[in-house]
Each structure stands twice: as C-alpha cells, then as structure tokens.
Amino acid sequence: MTRETLYALWLLTAGGLGRPSTYRLICRMTAEDAFLANPTELKTILPYAEAAPFGRKDLTQALRIQEICEEKSIQAVSYHEPDYPAQLREIYQPPVVLFYRGKLPQNDIPSLGIVGTRRCSQSAARMTAEFSCKLAQTGFQIISGMAEGIDTYAHKGSLFRHFASFAVLGCGVDVIYPKQNRILYDLLCQEGGVLSEFLPGTQPAPEQFPMRNRIISGLSDGVLVMECPLQSGSMITARTALEQDRTVFAIPNSPADRKNTGTNFLIKQGAILCTEPADILEEYLPRYRDKLTPTALTGPAIKTRLNNEETDLMARIPSLQILKAEDLCRLCGRGYDTLLPILRGLEVAGCIKSFPGALFIKL
C-alpha cells in the first residue's frame, strides 16, 4: 500500500468529514497534502464546521486497516494513484479508495456492465451467459455485481472462455455475498477481480447496493440490462449510467410478463434495443477497432459432433453451474480416472471449461 493510499484511508476514517466534503477535497488535493495542510488552507475548501475538527493527525485507524489488508491479501488503490481506474475519475463522487482482490480492469480495454434481476428466468439466464461469453471473446471486460441471478450468469459467461470478469460488491471485498457464490468469488479473483469501496469486513446492507451500482456503470463504457422489474437496482444502474454519459442497452421483454417491465421502459426512454451481441459490438467498434475482434462472434462455439460418451455426459451436466470433479463423478456414476478423458474431449470441443482446483462449467 502506498503512502497516498494510507493517507486516503485516514481521510475516510479519521478526518471527520462527510462523504460530499471528502470527494470535494480529494478532487482539489492529494490525501497526503490534505493531511499536511493547516486549518486555514482547508477552510477555503471545506465548511468551517468540518475544517475545524479536521486538524487531528491521527493515522491509527488507517494503519490498522493497512494491517488488515496485508493479513487478508487485499490490495487498495486511491484516487490520485496511476493504477486507479481512469473511468472512475469521470463520475460524480468517485471512490476515494478502491479495495480489490485479483486485479483491476485495464484502462485501455473496453468494458461492458451487465445487470439484471436476481430472480431471472431460465431463458434470461442462458441469454446472459451467452452474451457475456461472446462479448468477452470479442475483447470486452465484463463488469457486474456477483449478485444472484443475472449478475452471476454474466460472470460465468465470461469465465467460460477464461476472459476477465470483475465483480463490484456492496460489502467489504473480503465478504462473500451471497454465500453460495463462494466458488464464483474464488474464480473471479483468479481470472479477473473483486472490487469494493467499502472497508474490509463491511457487511452487506440495502443502502450500500445503490452506491456500488454507480461503480459498475462508472467502470463500464456501456451497460446492458437483461431482465428486471421497473423498480429495481438494475434500473438504478441504468440511471447512473446515463448520468455518467454511458450508453445503455436493453433486451426487450415479452409484454405478457408484467413483472419484468424495466427493459421495455428503458427502450421507450431511448436505450438501444439489443437482440444479439453484434448490436453492442457495432456501437463500440469505431472507438476500439484495434481492441475488438468481430470475427469472434461468428466462430464455431462447440464441436458439432460428439461421441456417445460425450453426449451422455453433456446431458447429465446441468448448465450454468460451477461443479467440482466429485459432483460430476456422482452425476454420471464414474470414477474420476475414467471421467477425465471425456471431460478433456468436451473441453476441446468448447462444451465445458475447466479451472484450477478441478472445477468445471458448462454453458
């Protein structure tokens, strides 16, 4: 952790500032400069009531957070550091400090946020995974929130091709939420990253998720809304995306589905109607021509012919789940030694993907 990030932690924990004032200050000077500034200087930026108690120069809490990060292998980057995601500097009230495990999204590669309802339909789940997989193949970094439903399938789709996927959490980066996504969390740390603006150990709370939504859209060049109710976190993400001058895409939904009317509303309000990954690629190809690979959308997804053993195993493996080797052995009644050659054949065919730790996923 750098000196600047340590002082940024001091700003968050010991400065006695409200959130708006913290952002106002960090946009005017570095955290270290704020620490060294005298009260007279600070009063030109901050309200008197906040500038007066701000003179306390106690790094105790910041040092303790630094120790926790080192103990838990958590990295942190602050607003004025070169590694801080450039797109986040453009948004209203950007995070002063971003905690993460794994890595950060790359600044020079296009990113797409994919969001939607936690209680999604099977067809929306499948479509989300396929969109994510194909767009990751073309060169997009996939950003989502690791929540149940659409978020989970967005991450799984990009992970299927071993492409980077990034989750922004509404809790501390060391808190796995929901708990059933523990394996997904580990894979994200290996293949991409898990990020949060909340201090390590912060438990999920309803008011924190709208705050994290602005980071999902802020890290993204555009946001794709798959399926959602009119009143939902996904609609908040779409709104923050528009406020941040990001493009919003929406999948049209059946008028008969009165529960998930959010995407149709967005389309009426001017979101780009999206029915295939090419609709998104078309929007960004002029800007990222040297970063995107359009031919990846038309390449073969899987081998067209499988042998009998491969076909039988494919029929037994549930789609869109991350399974351990012992789960697969139990499903098909085989030992791992006899199962492994079949799994290798299916991976070559593009039907499944394996990950370290004998984990497998099928789209």
N, C-alpha and C positions, 0 to 999 in steps of 0.2 A: 504494500500500500504506500502511495507517495505522500509526501508532506502535504500537498494541496488537498488530497482526499481526507487526510486526518483532520485538517482544519475545516473542511466541509462537513465532516461529522460533528465537529464542535459547533458549527452553525446550526445543525439540526437538533442537537441535544442540549447544549448549554448556553446558547445565545439568548434564549428568552424571547425569540421572535415568532410572530405569526407566520403562516405559510406565505401570504402575499408579500410581506416585507422581506422574507428570506429570498424569494425569487427576484424582487426588485434590487436587492443588494448584490446578489450573485451576478446579475447582468451588468452591474456597474464596476465591480472589482473582484479580484480573486478572493477565495476564502482566507488565504494567508494574509492578504492585505487587510481584510476585514478584522482579522484577529489582532493585527498590529496597529490598526487605526485608533486614533483618540476619539473621545466622545464628540468633540466639536466637528470633526470630519463626518462622523456618522449622522449627525443631526441634519446635515444637508441632504441626506438620502432618506432617513427614517423619521417617523413621527417621534416627537420628543419623548413620549411615554415609553417607547420601545428602545430608543437610543440610550436613555439613562441607565437602565439595568444591564445594558448590553456590554458594559465595560468589564465584566467579570472574565478573566482569562484563565479559566479552569479547563484543562484538557482531560480530566479524569474519566469522564464518560466516553469521550471519543477514543481514548486509549483502551478502555475496556472493550468497546465494540471492535476495535482493531484486533485485539487478542482473540475474541470470539470468531472473527472471520478467519484468522490464521488456524485456529483449532479445528474449524469446520471446512477448511479448504474453500472458503468463499472469497471471491475477488470483488473489488469495488473500483469504480471509476467516477470521477467527479466532473462537473460541468466544464471546467477550464482545461481539462486534460486532452491531449491529442486523440486518445482512444475512445473518447466519449462519442456515441453515435451522432453524426453530423445532423441527421434529420431531426433529432430531438431538440436541437438548439433552436429550431424554427418555430416550435409550438408554444402556445401560451402556458406559462408556469411549467417549464421543463423540470424533470427531477434534478435536484441538486447533486444527489449521489445515486448511482445505479449499482446495485449488488447483482452478482451473477455467478453461476456455475457453468462450466463448459467454456463457451466463447461468446463474443458479441457479434451481431450481424455486421457484415462488411459494408462499408460506406459506398463502395463503387459498384455494388451488385444490386439489381432491382429486387424489391421486397413486396410481397403481397400479404395483406392481412386477410384471414378467412375466419368469419364468425357466424354464429347462429344459435339456435335454441339448444338447451340441454336435453330436452325431451323430443328428439328429432325422429322422423320416420325412417324406416329402413332404406327407402329409396333415396332420401336426402343424405343419409349416412354414406351409402355407396357412391353417390354422385360427388360428395365432398372428397372422399378418398381418391376418387379417380381424377377430379380436377386438380387436387393438390399434387398427386403423383405426376401428372402430365406437365403441370406448370413448373414443378421443381426440375423435371427433366429438361425443360427449355432454358432454365437458368434462374428462376425466381427463388429467393429465400422466402420460406413460408413462416408467417408470424401468426400466432393465435394465443389462447389463454389457458390451455390444458384443462378446461372445464369438461364436464361430462358432455356427451352429445357431439355436436358439430366440431367443436374445438379439438376433441380427441381424435376424430377421424381426419381432420386436416393435418394433424401432426403425423398420424400413421401413414397417410398417403405419401408424404414427402420422405418419411423414413424408409418406406418400402424400396425406394431407389437409392438409399443411403445418401440423400441430399440433406442439407442443413435445414433444420426446423427450430424455431425459437418460441418459447412459451413465456409470456409475461404474467406473473402471478399477482393475485390480490391479497397476498400474505407475504411473510418472510420467505426468502429464497430457499431456506432450509426446511420449510414446512410443506409437506406433500399434501396437496388438496386438489381433488378428492383423493382419499387414501387408496382407492382401488387403482389409481393411476401410478402406483409406485414403480412398476416396471417401465412404463412410458417415461416417467420422470428420469430414470437412470439412462434410458436410451437417448433422451433429449440432451442430457449432459455429455454423452459420448459423441453424438452426431451433430449437435448444434449448441444450444444453450438454454438456460432457465434464468430469467431476469426478474428483478423486483426493485421498486423504490423504497419498500418498507424495510425497517431494520430487521436483522436476523431474529428469529423467534416470534415475530408478529403473527398472531393467529388470524385466520380469515374473518372478516366482518362485512356486513352488507354494504356499508358506506365506502369500503375500500375498492370494490369492483368497478364502479364508475370511474374512479381515479385511475385504475390500471388500464381502462379502455382507451383513455386518451394516449397512453403509451403504445398500445397495439397499433392504433391508427397513425401515431406520430412516427413510428419506426417504418411505416409502410408507404410505398408510392401510391397504393390504392387499396381499397377494402372491398372484398367480395362477401356479400350477405347471402347465405344459402337458404335458410328457412327460419322464420322467427315470428312470434306474436307482435302485435302493434306496440304493446307496452313491454319492453324487454331491454336487457343490457346490450343486445346487438343493435337496436335502434339508437341507443346512446352512442355506441361506437361509430355508427354511420353519421350521426350528427357531428361528433367531434372530428371525424374525417373531413366533412365538408367545411367545418370551421378552420381546419388546418390546410385547406386547399388541396386535399387529396381526392382522387377520383373514387366514386362509389359505384360498384357493380351489384346487381341483384338478380337472383334466379327467380323467374316468375312462378307463382304458385297457383294451384287449382282454385278457382273461385268457390268450389264446393267445400274447401277446407276453411271453415270460418275461424279456426283457432290461429292459423299462421298466415295472417294477412299483411305482415310487415313488409315483405319484399315487394308485393304488388303496390303498396302505398309508396314505397321508395321510388319505384319505376314511374309512377304518376307524378312524383315530385321532381323527376329529372335524372334519377340514377340510370346508368347504362344497363339496358336489358341484356342479360347474358345467358346463353343456352349451351355454349361449348367453350373450352379453354381458349380457342382461337380468338374469341371476342376480346379477351383480356390481352392476349399477346399482340393483337393488332393495335391496341391503344399505346403500348409501350415500345414496340419495335423501332419506331423512328428515333426515340431517345436513347435506346440501349441496343442498337443494332450489333455492336461488337460484343455484347454480353449475352444475348439471347440466341437460341438455336431453334428456329421454327420447324426444322425437319424432325425434331424430337416428337412433335405431335403426330406425325404420320408414320413413324417407325413401328415395327411389329411389337406388340405388348407382350405376347406369350407365344410359345411354340404351338402351332395349330394341331399337332397330333401328339398325343401322349400314349404310352403303353398301358396295358391293363392295370398294372400295379400303381402307376402314377395316377391314372384316372380314378381308381378306387380310393386312394389316399386323399386326392383332392375333394372327393365327395364327402369325406369324413371330417375334413378340417373346416371349422367354422370360419367364415370370412371376417375380416376386420378385427380380429383379436390377436393379441400377442401371447403366444403359447410357449411353455417350456417343453424341453425334449420329453420329459416324463409324461406330460399331458398328451403328447402325440402318441407315445407308446401305448398309453392306456386307451386312447381313442381307437387305435387300429389293431390292438392285441398283438403287437410285435415287439421284439427286443430292439434296443437302440442300434445294435450292430447290423441287423438286417434292415432296419428302417433308414439308416444313414445314406446308403446308395440311392434310395428312391428320393430322399429329400434333396440330394445333390442334383439329381436329374431334374427335379421340379424347379430348383433354383436356376439352373442353366436355362430352363425353358421360360424363366421370368414369371413363374406362377407363385413362388414364395420367395421370401428373403430371410436370410439368417443373420443373427447378430451375435457378438461375443457373449459367452455365457449360455450357449445352446438355446437361444431364443429364436422363434420363427413367427412370421406374419404372412398372411395370405390376403390378397385383395379380391 
